[in-house]
Amino acid sequence: MAANVAVVADRISWEERELIKAGPALGLSVDWLNDESLCLGGLDAAAIHHYDALLVRSRSYTRGGLIATLAEAAGIPVLNTARAINACENKALLRTVLRGAGVPVPDYRLVLSRKDFAKALEEIGTPVVLKPIFGGMGKRVTLIRDSDIAHSVYDYVEDLGHAFEQACLVEPFLAAGSSVRCLVVGGEIVAAAEFSSAGTDWRSNAALGNQSSALAHDPDLVKIVDAVVAELGAGIYGVDLFRTDEGLVVNEVNHAPAFKGVASTTAADIPTAIGSYVQEILA
């Protein structure tokens, strides 16, 4: 009998469709569950109790960790774990956890106010990158090259953002147009690609349509990714890194990674790799 697996997400994108399509050949019956309609918390967990496992791919930066926490409490295996999702959803928490585990990450400052921002500029110096703690796909990530305009930029954070959106990181500008993404399944890198910024956009992010090329799994890259997995636990991750003069540093770890760009660049069969990993978990 096929195992019943739910992909929990707010919408179906290319990745979710491919995961659902790959399921039957791997002995999995895969459904989509809208993360807005689960109403978890009851002892019977009615919306999910008949599933053998959940693949949490919520794009919301609050829903994923909450759903995973309640699903685990109901005894349903979740990929990734609630602990891993909660860490990945929060850039400040993730940086702190990884740095404490000896994983190289960029220098950073937590900015919750204009006073914090001014102090961060003083300590790090321009150019800096200002980014929301909760967010992804390169959105609202701002490069500030000149200290003369820095506080004008921060006006938009202070005046237009809600408290949730005002929590930011300031970090040195490290990557002049390229980054590395590793797609990890279980504890292994199944695909790796290097992305370079497209046109006049300085950001290197697959979601922005940047140029990409396949990347070999060199020992330094594998060592860092292994350290990330050792800290967060085996799972399904998009590990994003920058190259610096001192070596690779981990910028972000995505708990529900988009992988269309990496798959098309490397020809890796990522949906099958994920489905096979789910089978291993359920065996």
C-alpha positions as CSV (number, residue, x, y, z in Angstrom):
1,M,0.0,0.0,0.0
2,A,1.3,3.5,-0.9
3,A,2.3,5.7,2.0
4,N,0.2,8.9,2.3
5,V,2.2,12.1,2.2
6,A,1.0,15.7,2.3
7,V,2.8,18.6,0.8
8,V,1.8,21.5,3.0
9,A,2.0,24.8,1.2
10,D,0.0,28.0,0.6
11,R,0.0,27.3,-3.1
12,I,1.1,24.9,-5.8
13,S,4.2,25.9,-7.7
14,W,6.5,23.9,-10.1
15,E,8.3,22.2,-7.2
16,E,5.1,21.0,-5.5
17,R,3.7,19.7,-8.8
18,E,6.9,17.8,-9.5
19,L,6.8,16.2,-6.0
20,I,3.2,15.1,-6.5
21,K,4.0,13.7,-9.9
22,A,7.0,11.8,-8.7
23,G,5.2,10.1,-5.8
24,P,3.4,7.1,-7.4
25,A,6.6,5.6,-8.9
26,L,8.2,5.7,-5.5
27,G,5.2,4.1,-3.7
28,L,3.9,7.4,-2.4
29,S,0.4,9.0,-2.6
30,V,1.1,12.7,-2.4
31,D,-1.6,15.3,-1.8
32,W,-1.5,19.1,-1.4
33,L,-2.8,20.5,1.8
34,N,-3.4,24.3,2.0
35,D,-1.6,25.6,5.0
36,E,-4.4,28.1,5.7
37,S,-7.0,25.4,6.4
38,L,-5.5,22.9,8.8
39,C,-6.8,24.3,12.1
40,L,-4.3,22.2,14.1
41,G,-4.2,22.0,17.9
42,G,-7.0,19.5,18.6
43,L,-6.0,16.2,20.1
44,D,-7.2,14.3,17.0
45,A,-5.4,16.6,14.5
46,A,-8.2,15.7,12.1
47,A,-6.8,17.5,9.1
48,I,-3.6,15.5,9.1
49,H,-4.1,12.3,11.2
50,H,-4.4,10.0,8.2
51,Y,-1.1,11.1,6.6
52,D,2.1,9.1,7.2
53,A,4.3,12.2,6.8
54,L,4.2,15.9,6.0
55,L,6.5,17.8,3.7
56,V,6.2,21.4,5.0
57,R,6.8,23.8,2.2
58,S,4.9,26.9,3.5
59,R,6.3,30.1,2.0
60,S,5.0,32.1,5.0
61,Y,7.7,32.9,7.5
62,T,5.5,32.1,10.4
63,R,3.3,29.2,9.3
64,G,5.9,26.5,8.6
65,G,7.3,26.3,12.1
66,L,4.0,26.5,13.8
67,I,2.5,23.7,11.6
68,A,5.5,21.5,12.1
69,T,5.4,22.0,15.9
70,L,1.8,21.0,16.2
71,A,2.1,18.1,13.6
72,E,5.0,16.7,15.6
73,A,3.0,17.0,18.8
74,A,0.3,14.9,17.1
75,G,2.8,12.2,16.2
76,I,3.1,12.9,12.5
77,P,6.6,12.8,11.0
78,V,7.5,16.2,9.5
79,L,10.2,17.2,7.0
80,N,11.8,19.3,8.0
81,T,11.7,19.1,11.8
82,A,10.0,22.0,13.7
83,R,13.4,22.9,15.2
84,A,15.1,23.1,11.8
85,I,12.2,25.1,10.2
86,N,12.1,27.6,13.1
87,A,15.8,28.2,12.7
88,C,15.6,28.6,9.0
89,E,12.7,31.0,9.1
90,N,14.6,33.4,11.3
91,K,17.9,34.7,9.8
92,A,19.1,36.0,13.1
93,L,18.5,32.7,14.9
94,L,20.0,30.7,12.0
95,R,23.2,32.8,12.0
96,T,23.5,32.5,15.7
97,V,23.0,28.7,15.7
98,L,25.4,28.1,12.9
99,R,28.1,30.4,14.2
100,G,27.8,28.7,17.6
101,A,28.4,25.4,15.8
102,G,31.5,26.7,14.1
103,V,29.9,27.1,10.6
104,P,31.3,30.2,8.9
105,V,28.7,33.0,8.4
106,P,28.9,36.6,7.4
107,D,29.4,39.2,10.2
108,Y,26.0,40.7,11.1
109,R,24.2,43.1,13.4
110,L,20.6,42.8,14.6
111,V,18.7,46.0,13.9
112,L,15.5,46.7,15.7
113,S,15.6,50.5,15.7
114,R,17.3,53.5,14.1
115,K,19.8,53.6,17.0
116,D,20.7,50.0,16.2
117,F,21.0,50.9,12.5
118,A,23.3,53.8,13.2
119,K,25.5,51.7,15.5
120,A,25.7,48.9,12.8
121,L,26.8,51.4,10.2
122,E,29.5,52.7,12.6
123,E,30.8,49.2,13.4
124,I,30.6,47.6,9.9
125,G,31.0,50.6,7.6
126,T,29.5,50.9,4.1
127,P,28.8,49.2,1.8
128,V,26.3,47.1,3.8
129,V,23.3,45.0,3.0
130,L,20.1,45.6,4.9
131,K,17.8,42.6,4.9
132,P,14.6,41.5,6.7
133,I,15.0,38.7,9.3
134,F,11.8,37.1,8.0
135,G,11.7,36.9,4.2
136,G,13.1,35.3,1.1
137,M,13.6,35.2,-2.7
138,G,15.8,38.3,-2.4
139,K,12.9,40.6,-1.6
140,R,13.5,43.8,0.4
141,V,17.2,43.1,0.5
142,T,18.9,46.4,0.0
143,L,22.5,47.3,-0.8
144,I,23.5,50.6,0.8
145,R,26.8,51.8,-0.8
146,D,26.9,55.3,0.7
147,S,26.4,56.4,4.3
148,D,24.9,59.7,3.1
149,I,21.7,57.9,2.0
150,A,21.6,55.1,4.6
151,H,19.2,56.8,7.0
152,S,16.9,57.8,4.1
153,V,16.7,54.1,3.2
154,Y,16.0,53.2,6.8
155,D,13.0,55.7,6.7
156,Y,11.1,53.1,4.6
157,V,11.7,50.4,7.1
158,E,10.7,52.6,10.0
159,D,7.7,54.3,8.5
160,L,6.2,51.6,6.2
161,G,7.1,48.3,8.0
162,H,5.1,46.7,10.7
163,A,7.0,45.6,13.8
164,F,7.4,42.1,12.3
165,E,8.9,43.6,9.2
166,Q,11.2,46.1,11.0
167,A,13.4,43.3,12.4
168,C,16.4,43.4,10.1
169,L,20.0,42.4,9.8
170,V,22.9,44.6,8.6
171,E,25.9,42.8,7.2
172,P,28.9,43.6,5.0
173,F,28.5,43.5,1.3
174,L,30.4,40.4,0.4
175,A,29.2,38.9,-2.9
176,A,29.8,41.0,-6.0
177,G,27.2,39.2,-8.1
178,S,27.4,35.5,-7.4
179,S,26.4,32.9,-4.9
180,V,26.3,29.1,-4.5
181,R,23.2,27.1,-3.8
182,C,23.4,23.5,-2.7
183,L,20.2,21.4,-2.6
184,V,20.6,18.9,0.2
185,V,18.4,15.8,0.7
186,G,18.9,13.8,3.8
187,G,22.5,14.6,4.5
188,E,23.8,14.6,0.9
189,I,24.2,17.4,-1.7
190,V,22.2,16.2,-4.7
191,A,22.8,19.3,-6.8
192,A,24.9,22.5,-6.6
193,A,24.9,25.5,-8.8
194,E,26.5,29.0,-8.9
195,F,24.2,31.9,-9.6
196,S,25.4,35.3,-10.9
197,S,23.3,38.5,-10.9
198,A,21.3,39.3,-14.0
199,G,21.6,42.7,-15.8
200,T,21.8,45.6,-13.4
201,D,20.4,43.8,-10.4
202,W,23.3,43.1,-7.9
203,R,21.4,40.4,-6.1
204,S,22.2,36.8,-7.0
205,N,19.1,34.7,-6.4
206,A,17.5,32.0,-8.5
207,A,14.1,33.4,-7.9
208,L,15.2,36.6,-9.7
209,G,16.0,34.7,-12.9
210,N,19.8,35.0,-12.6
211,Q,22.3,33.1,-14.7
212,S,23.6,29.8,-13.3
213,S,26.1,27.0,-13.9
214,A,26.5,23.6,-12.4
215,L,29.1,23.4,-9.7
216,A,31.3,20.5,-8.6
217,H,31.0,19.3,-5.0
218,D,34.5,20.4,-3.8
219,P,35.7,19.3,-0.4
220,D,35.4,22.8,1.2
221,L,31.8,23.0,0.1
222,V,30.9,19.5,1.3
223,K,32.6,20.2,4.7
224,I,30.5,23.3,5.3
225,V,27.3,21.7,4.2
226,D,28.0,18.6,6.4
227,A,28.4,21.0,9.3
228,V,25.1,22.7,8.6
229,V,23.3,19.3,8.4
230,A,25.0,18.2,11.6
231,E,23.6,21.2,13.4
232,L,20.1,21.3,11.9
233,G,19.6,17.6,11.4
234,A,19.1,15.6,8.2
235,G,16.4,17.1,6.0
236,I,15.7,18.9,2.8
237,Y,17.5,22.3,2.5
238,G,18.7,24.9,0.1
239,V,22.0,26.0,1.5
240,D,23.1,29.4,0.1
241,L,26.7,30.4,0.3
242,F,29.0,33.3,-0.6
243,R,32.6,33.2,-1.7
244,T,35.0,35.4,0.3
245,D,38.7,35.9,0.5
246,E,38.6,33.7,3.6
247,G,36.5,31.0,1.9
248,L,32.9,30.0,1.7
249,V,30.4,31.4,4.2
250,V,26.7,30.4,4.7
251,N,24.3,33.2,3.9
252,E,21.0,31.4,4.4
253,V,19.5,27.9,4.7
254,N,16.0,27.5,3.2
255,H,13.7,24.9,4.8
256,A,11.4,24.8,1.8
257,P,13.8,25.5,-1.1
258,A,12.7,26.3,-4.6
259,F,14.8,24.0,-6.8
260,K,13.6,24.5,-10.4
261,G,16.7,26.6,-11.2
262,V,19.2,24.1,-9.7
263,A,17.4,21.2,-11.3
264,S,17.5,22.8,-14.8
265,T,21.1,23.8,-14.4
266,T,22.4,20.4,-13.1
267,A,19.8,18.0,-14.6
268,A,19.5,16.4,-11.1
269,D,16.2,14.6,-10.4
270,I,15.5,16.3,-7.2
271,P,11.8,15.3,-6.8
272,T,12.9,11.6,-7.0
273,A,15.7,12.2,-4.5
274,I,13.2,13.8,-2.1
275,G,10.6,11.1,-2.6
276,S,13.2,8.4,-2.0
277,Y,14.3,10.1,1.2
278,V,10.7,10.2,2.4
279,Q,10.5,6.5,1.8
280,E,13.6,6.0,3.9
281,I,12.1,8.0,6.8
282,L,9.0,5.9,6.7
283,A,10.7,2.5,6.4
